[in-house]
Amino acid sequence: MRESLSIAFDRFTENIPGTISITEQSLSEARNKINWEAFADLSGKVGHLAYTGDYETWNGYRLWAIDGTKMALPNTPSLRQQFGDEKGSPMARGSILYDVLNYNILDAQIEALAVDERTLAKRHVESLAKMMDGGKELIINDRGYPSEDMIGCYESNGIKYLMRVRRKFNVEVDAVTGNEGFVKIEKHTVRVIKVELNTGETEVLLTNLTENFDFKELYYYRWGVEKEYDVLKNALEIENFSGRTETAIKQDFYAHIIASNLLAASYWEAQEIVNAERNKNVENKYVYKVNVSQSAGILKSYIVMVILAETKHKREQLLAEMHERMARAVVPVRPNRLVPRKKNNRASKFKHNRKSNL
């Protein structure tokens, strides 16, 4: 939302036949009667759709990353009481189980700030375990997740893991010499891998994988979930909430997860067009990919018409038109590009060099 609730509703209903008139207060009251759990359920169903057809894997594994984030909420006493606060500002804790190869969120959670990331991670693991169909699953975690309890959760559900650990996480882990070794953490035998980063720093990883992979490359895939939070927070503006109640916050959160997965599905359709029409030219200096931020704006302008299309033919026509527009919004892929980070002490939430396309 970029405008008031009443104007946003008017824009939303422009594509709906007939006249719909409702006050802002009545709209807010009506939406609070809709259970947010319906949005969460739909989010889960959309997340599972990506695995009913072809999808990308890594050495036969579906490659996942789990990560959490803090989300700023509208500053009201009720939200502060329900979700908790940080330095006086209401905050919620969000977490996603993200497919880093297919750009798909399988499971998402939003809770009070007091609920820790590992608790939400276990819910993600349980959700993945319910979906498992005999395929191989591998989850990557950063330094905030390793624990005996978390390792036990992965082992009991038959899921492979790769976790980075902090220094002094475990005496036996610290004692491992060389690039590899095995330790016992409670009742679990854990493989310790040490890799050297480009900075010269040594990264310590724990895993139950038995294969010999390039673990430095494998852990780097976790960066995909960081980029997904960039899409959610900047391209889709998940923190730009349209209501001030717990129900509205959770409705908005799961609606954005649905939007992200619809955007990912559309991205792949558009990228196929780019590959066929632009990237096949061997004289190109760069390979091109679809611009996600612009695609978010294009998706918004089409999605209501697509959902309300009266026939399958009309819906397919609109989708094809949308994908063609996304395929024209491309950016070059510049490999090994390093941009020095500039120190910036501005407190502004919105960046002047990143304009919203919503």
C-alpha positions in Angstrom: 0.0 0.0 0.0 1.2 3.5 -1.0 -1.9 5.4 -0.2 -4.8 5.6 2.3 -6.9 2.5 2.9 -10.0 4.0 1.1 -8.0 5.0 -2.0 -6.2 1.6 -2.0 -9.6 -0.2 -1.9 -10.9 2.0 -4.8 -7.9 1.0 -6.9 -8.4 -2.7 -6.0 -12.1 -2.6 -7.1 -11.5 -0.8 -10.4 -11.3 -4.2 -12.1 -14.4 -5.6 -10.5 -17.7 -5.1 -12.4 -20.3 -3.0 -10.6 -20.0 -0.4 -7.9 -18.7 -1.2 -4.5 -18.9 1.4 -1.8 -17.6 1.0 1.7 -16.2 3.3 4.4 -12.7 2.9 5.8 -14.1 2.0 9.2 -16.5 -0.6 7.8 -13.7 -2.1 5.7 -11.4 -2.5 8.8 -14.2 -4.0 10.8 -15.0 -6.5 8.0 -11.5 -7.7 7.5 -11.1 -8.3 11.3 -13.9 -10.9 10.9 -11.7 -12.9 8.5 -9.5 -15.4 10.3 -5.8 -14.8 9.6 -5.3 -18.6 9.6 -7.1 -18.7 6.2 -4.2 -16.6 4.8 -1.6 -18.9 6.5 -3.3 -22.0 5.1 -3.5 -20.6 1.6 0.2 -19.5 1.9 1.1 -23.1 2.7 -0.9 -24.5 -0.3 0.8 -22.0 -2.7 4.2 -22.9 -1.3 3.6 -26.6 -2.0 2.5 -26.0 -5.6 6.1 -25.5 -6.8 6.9 -29.2 -6.2 4.0 -30.6 -8.3 6.1 -30.2 -11.5 9.8 -29.8 -12.4 12.1 -27.9 -10.0 15.8 -27.3 -9.4 17.9 -29.5 -7.1 21.5 -29.5 -6.0 23.2 -32.9 -6.3 19.8 -34.5 -5.9 18.9 -32.4 -2.8 16.2 -29.9 -2.4 18.2 -27.1 -0.9 16.6 -25.0 1.9 17.7 -22.2 4.2 16.0 -21.2 7.4 16.4 -17.6 8.7 14.5 -15.2 10.9 14.0 -11.5 10.9 12.6 -8.8 13.2 9.7 -6.7 11.7 8.7 -3.3 12.8 5.0 -2.9 13.5 2.7 0.1 13.7 3.3 1.9 17.0 0.2 1.1 19.0 -0.1 -0.1 22.7 -2.1 -3.2 21.7 0.6 -4.4 19.2 3.3 -3.7 21.7 1.4 -5.8 24.3 0.7 -8.7 21.8 4.1 -8.9 20.1 6.6 -7.2 22.4 8.9 -4.3 21.7 12.5 -3.4 21.2 13.6 0.0 22.6 9.9 1.0 22.9 8.9 0.1 19.3 6.6 -2.8 18.6 8.3 -5.7 16.8 7.3 -9.2 15.6 9.6 -12.1 14.8 9.2 -13.6 11.4 10.9 -16.8 10.0 10.8 -18.6 6.6 11.8 -22.0 5.2 13.2 -20.9 1.8 14.1 -22.9 -1.3 17.3 -21.1 -2.4 17.3 -22.7 -5.9 13.6 -22.2 -6.8 13.0 -18.9 -4.9 10.0 -20.5 -3.1 8.9 -20.1 0.5 7.5 -23.4 1.7 6.6 -22.4 5.3 6.4 -19.0 7.1 5.9 -18.1 10.7 5.2 -14.9 12.6 5.2 -14.7 16.3 5.8 -12.4 19.3 9.4 -11.2 19.7 9.8 -13.4 22.8 9.5 -16.6 20.6 13.1 -17.6 19.6 14.3 -18.5 16.1 15.0 -22.1 17.0 11.4 -22.7 18.0 10.2 -21.3 14.7 12.9 -23.4 12.9 11.5 -26.6 14.4 8.1 -25.7 13.1 9.6 -25.3 9.6 11.3 -28.7 9.9 8.0 -30.3 11.0 6.3 -28.7 8.0 9.0 -30.0 5.6 8.8 -33.5 7.2 5.0 -33.7 6.4 5.7 -32.9 2.7 8.6 -35.3 2.3 8.0 -37.6 -0.6 11.1 -39.7 -0.6 13.3 -36.9 -2.0 16.5 -35.7 -0.3 16.2 -32.6 1.9 19.1 -30.4 3.0 18.7 -27.3 5.2 21.4 -24.6 5.7 21.6 -22.6 8.9 23.7 -19.7 10.1 25.4 -19.3 13.5 22.2 -18.6 15.5 20.7 -22.1 15.1 23.2 -24.9 16.2 22.3 -26.7 19.3 21.9 -30.3 20.5 18.2 -29.9 20.3 18.2 -28.6 16.8 20.5 -31.3 15.6 18.2 -33.9 17.2 15.2 -32.3 15.4 16.9 -32.8 12.0 18.1 -36.3 12.8 14.7 -37.5 14.0 13.0 -36.2 10.9 15.6 -37.7 8.5 16.8 -34.3 7.2 20.4 -33.4 6.3 21.8 -30.1 7.6 24.7 -27.8 7.3 25.2 -25.3 10.1 27.8 -22.7 10.7 28.9 -22.4 14.4 30.4 -19.6 16.5 33.7 -19.8 18.1 33.6 -21.6 21.5 30.3 -23.2 20.5 31.7 -26.6 21.7 35.0 -27.6 23.3 35.3 -30.8 21.2 34.5 -28.9 18.0 37.2 -26.3 18.8 39.6 -29.2 19.4 39.3 -30.6 15.9 42.6 -30.1 14.0 42.9 -30.1 10.2 40.1 -29.5 7.8 37.7 -32.2 9.0 36.8 -34.4 11.9 34.0 -36.0 13.9 32.7 -35.2 17.4 29.9 -36.5 19.6 27.3 -33.9 20.6 25.1 -35.6 23.2 24.0 -38.8 21.4 24.7 -37.5 17.8 27.8 -38.0 15.8 28.5 -34.8 13.9 30.9 -34.1 11.1 33.0 -30.9 11.5 34.2 -29.2 8.4 36.6 -26.2 8.4 36.9 -24.0 5.4 39.0 -20.9 4.8 37.2 -17.8 3.5 38.7 -15.2 1.1 39.3 -13.0 4.1 41.6 -15.6 5.6 39.0 -16.3 8.4 38.3 -20.0 9.1 34.6 -21.0 9.0 33.5 -24.0 11.1 30.5 -26.0 9.8 28.6 -28.9 11.3 26.8 -31.4 9.1 25.4 -35.0 8.9 26.3 -35.2 5.2 28.6 -38.1 4.4 29.4 -37.0 0.8 32.5 -35.0 -0.1 31.1 -31.7 -1.4 32.6 -28.2 -1.8 31.2 -27.1 1.6 32.3 -23.5 1.1 30.3 -23.3 -2.0 27.4 -25.1 -0.4 27.2 -22.8 2.6 27.3 -19.8 0.3 23.8 -20.9 -1.1 22.4 -19.7 2.3 22.8 -16.1 1.0 19.7 -16.8 -1.1 17.5 -16.4 2.0 19.1 -13.0 2.8 18.2 -11.9 -0.8 14.6 -13.1 -0.3 14.3 -10.9 2.8 15.5 -8.0 0.6 12.6 -8.8 -1.8 10.1 -9.1 1.0 11.1 -5.9 2.8 12.0 -3.6 -0.1 10.3 -4.8 -3.3 7.1 -6.1 -1.6 7.3 -3.9 1.5 6.1 -6.5 4.0 6.5 -4.1 6.9 4.2 -1.6 5.2 1.2 -2.9 7.1 -2.4 -1.9 6.2 -3.9 -2.4 9.6 -3.2 -1.9 13.3 -4.6 -5.1 14.8 -3.1 -8.5 15.4 -5.4 -10.0 12.8 -4.5 -7.4 10.2 -0.7 -7.8 10.8 -0.9 -11.6 10.3 -3.2 -11.3 7.3 -0.7 -8.9 5.7 2.3 -11.1 6.6 0.9 -14.2 4.9 -0.5 -12.2 2.0 3.0 -11.0 1.3 4.3 -14.6 1.5 1.7 -15.6 -1.1 2.7 -12.6 -3.2 6.4 -13.6 -3.0 5.7 -17.1 -4.2 3.4 -15.8 -7.1 6.2 -13.5 -8.0 8.8 -16.3 -8.0 6.5 -18.4 -10.3 6.1 -15.5 -12.6 9.8 -14.8 -12.5 10.6 -18.3 -13.9 8.0 -18.0 -16.6 9.5 -14.6 -17.7 13.1 -15.8 -17.4 12.3 -18.6 -19.9 11.3 -15.9 -22.4 14.5 -14.0 -21.7 16.6 -17.1 -22.1 14.9 -17.9 -25.4 14.9 -14.4 -26.9 17.9 -12.5 -25.4 20.4 -14.9 -23.7 20.7 -17.2 -26.8 22.6 -14.4 -28.5 26.3 -15.4 -28.1 27.4 -11.9 -28.9 25.9 -10.5 -25.7 28.5 -9.2 -23.3 26.3 -10.3 -20.3 23.7 -12.9 -19.4 20.4 -11.1 -18.5 17.9 -11.9 -15.8 14.5 -10.6 -14.9 14.4 -7.6 -12.6 12.5 -8.7 -9.5 11.7 -5.2 -8.2 10.1 -4.2 -11.5 8.3 -7.5 -11.7 6.7 -6.9 -8.3 5.1 -3.8 -9.7 3.9 -5.6 -12.9 2.5 -8.4 -10.8 0.5 -5.9 -8.7 -1.1 -4.4 -11.8 -2.2 -7.7 -13.2 -3.0 -10.0 -10.2 -6.6 -8.8 -9.5 -7.6 -9.1 -13.2 -5.9 -12.6 -13.4 -7.8 -13.9 -10.3 -11.1 -12.5 -11.5 -10.8 -13.6 -15.1 -14.1 -15.2 -16.1 -12.6 -17.9 -18.4 -9.4 -20.0 -18.4 -8.5 -18.5 -21.9 -8.7 -15.0 -20.6 -6.6 -15.8 -17.5 -3.9 -17.5 -19.7 -4.0 -14.4 -22.0 -3.4 -12.0 -19.1 -0.7 -14.2 -17.6 1.1 -14.4 -21.0 0.9 -10.6 -21.3 2.2 -10.2 -17.7 5.2 -12.5 -18.3 6.1 -10.7 -21.6 6.2 -7.4 -19.7 8.4 -8.9 -17.0 10.7 -10.3 -19.7 11.3 -6.8 -21.0 12.4 -5.6 -17.5 15.9 -7.2 -17.3 19.2 -6.5 -15.7 22.7 -7.8 -16.7 24.4 -10.4 -14.5 27.9 -9.2 -13.6 29.8 -12.1 -12.1 32.3 -11.5 -9.3 31.2 -7.9 -9.0 32.4 -6.4 -5.7 30.9 -3.0 -4.7 32.5 -1.4 -1.6 30.0 -0.7 1.2 29.6 2.9 2.0 29.2 4.0 5.6 25.8 5.7 6.0 24.4 7.0 9.2 21.1 8.2 7.8 18.1 7.0 9.8 15.8 7.1 6.8 13.8 3.8 6.3 13.5 4.3 2.5 16.5 4.6 0.2 16.6 7.3 -2.4 18.4 5.1 -4.9 15.8 2.3 -4.6 12.3 3.4 -5.8 9.3 1.2 -5.1 7.5 -0.1 -8.1 4.3 -1.0 -6.2 
